[in-house]
Amino acid sequence: MFYSILFYLFATVLVGAALGVIFARNPVHAIMFLVLTFFQSAMLWLMVEAEFLAIVLVLVYVGAVMVLFLFVIMMLDVEIESVKRGLTHYAPFAIVISLIMAVELVQLIWVRGSADAMDNAFTPNPADYDNTKALGAVLYTEHAYAFEIAAVILLLAIVAAITLTMRKRPGLKVQDISAQVSVRAKDRIRLVKMKSESES
């Protein structure tokens, strides 16, 4: 029973955090909601004993949030100095999210450790079960085309993000390849003849 309550609690917080990412007007709040969303997804993966997916979600996606935050700064032209001055303003919000994640993690560890709480839970996997092997077997056989399509979409997203950050702005220095290739030596180098100074 308590296992089911935890599942619905994690799912509710996950949906709320995802809506917070969408509707947050402040980019810093949106990033914090995104961290909470990824963490809730990792908790759900842990509940179904998919530890590999959970740890990858935390290490890769939550770890890459700072890179995403840099993209937000570059695309939205957020003033870095004003963000640094406002870090203490976001501290209570970050502490609340951190406490939520810590409490949920402790609850999940306690539930997984208690034998009587697993009565109404998912069917536990055998001791020799390897979810990494099972995930690879399904990913590269049944869903190989979907995996490749997702890789292409991510590549397009990277190219689009770079294109947005390199849009024309005042003072932006761009490289003119044709001008560099067609340059002549006499245009760049000027030899000056000077009289040698006599030694005194």
Backbone hydrogen bonds, N-H to C=O, Kabsch-Sander energy under -0.5 kcal/mol:
donor,donor_aa,acceptor,acceptor_aa,energy
5,I,1,M,-2.0
6,L,2,F,-2.2
7,F,3,Y,-2.0
8,Y,4,S,-2.4
9,L,5,I,-2.2
10,F,6,L,-2.9
11,A,7,F,-2.4
12,T,8,Y,-2.2
13,V,9,L,-2.3
14,L,10,F,-2.3
15,V,11,A,-2.3
16,G,12,T,-2.4
17,A,13,V,-2.7
18,A,14,L,-2.3
19,L,15,V,-2.2
20,G,16,G,-1.9
21,V,17,A,-1.9
22,I,18,A,-1.6
23,F,19,L,-2.7
24,A,20,G,-1.6
30,A,26,N,-2.1
31,I,27,P,-1.9
32,M,28,V,-2.0
33,F,29,H,-2.5
34,L,30,A,-1.9
35,V,31,I,-2.2
36,L,32,M,-2.1
37,T,33,F,-2.2
38,F,34,L,-2.4
39,F,35,V,-2.2
40,Q,36,L,-2.3
41,S,37,T,-2.0
42,A,38,F,-2.1
43,M,39,F,-2.0
44,L,40,Q,-1.9
45,W,41,S,-2.0
46,L,42,A,-2.1
47,M,43,M,-1.6
48,V,44,L,-1.1
49,E,46,L,-1.5
50,A,45,W,-2.8
51,E,49,E,-0.7
54,A,50,A,-1.8
55,I,51,E,-2.6
56,V,52,F,-2.2
57,L,53,L,-2.2
58,V,54,A,-1.8
59,L,55,I,-2.8
60,V,56,V,-2.7
61,Y,56,V,-0.8
61,Y,57,L,-0.6
62,V,57,L,-1.5
63,G,58,V,-0.7
64,A,60,V,-1.3
65,V,62,V,-1.0
68,L,64,A,-2.0
69,F,65,V,-2.7
70,L,66,M,-1.9
71,F,67,V,-2.0
72,V,68,L,-2.1
73,I,69,F,-2.2
74,M,70,L,-2.3
75,M,71,F,-2.7
76,L,72,V,-2.5
77,D,73,I,-0.8
78,V,73,I,-1.1
83,V,79,E,-1.7
84,K,80,I,-2.3
85,R,81,E,-2.1
86,G,82,S,-1.3
87,L,84,K,-1.1
90,Y,86,G,-1.0
90,Y,87,L,-0.6
91,A,87,L,-0.6
94,A,90,Y,-2.3
95,I,91,A,-2.5
96,V,92,P,-2.2
97,I,93,F,-1.9
98,S,94,A,-2.3
99,L,95,I,-2.4
100,I,96,V,-2.2
101,M,97,I,-2.2
102,A,98,S,-2.3
103,V,99,L,-2.6
104,E,100,I,-2.2
105,L,101,M,-2.1
106,V,102,A,-2.2
107,Q,103,V,-2.3
108,L,104,E,-2.4
109,I,105,L,-2.2
110,W,106,V,-2.3
111,V,107,Q,-2.4
112,R,108,L,-2.6
113,G,109,I,-1.6
114,S,110,W,-1.3
118,M,115,A,-1.3
119,D,116,D,-0.8
121,A,118,M,-0.7
129,Y,126,P,-1.5
131,N,129,Y,-0.6
134,A,130,D,-2.0
135,L,131,N,-2.4
136,G,132,T,-2.3
137,A,133,K,-2.3
138,V,134,A,-1.9
139,L,135,L,-2.7
140,Y,136,G,-2.1
141,T,138,V,-0.7
142,E,138,V,-0.7
143,H,138,V,-1.9
144,A,141,T,-0.6
147,F,143,H,-1.9
148,E,144,A,-2.1
149,I,145,Y,-2.5
150,A,146,A,-2.2
151,A,147,F,-1.8
152,V,148,E,-2.1
153,I,149,I,-2.4
154,L,150,A,-2.2
155,L,151,A,-2.0
156,L,152,V,-2.4
157,A,153,I,-2.1
158,I,154,L,-2.1
159,V,155,L,-2.3
160,A,156,L,-2.6
161,A,157,A,-2.3
162,I,158,I,-2.3
163,T,159,V,-2.3
164,L,160,A,-2.3
165,T,161,A,-2.0
166,M,162,I,-1.5
167,R,164,L,-1.0
172,L,169,R,-1.9
174,V,172,L,-0.5
176,D,174,V,-0.5
177,I,175,Q,-0.8
180,Q,176,D,-1.6
181,V,177,I,-2.2
182,S,178,S,-2.2
183,V,180,Q,-0.6
187,D,184,R,-0.8
188,R,184,R,-0.8
188,R,185,A,-0.9
189,I,185,A,-2.6
194,M,192,V,-0.5
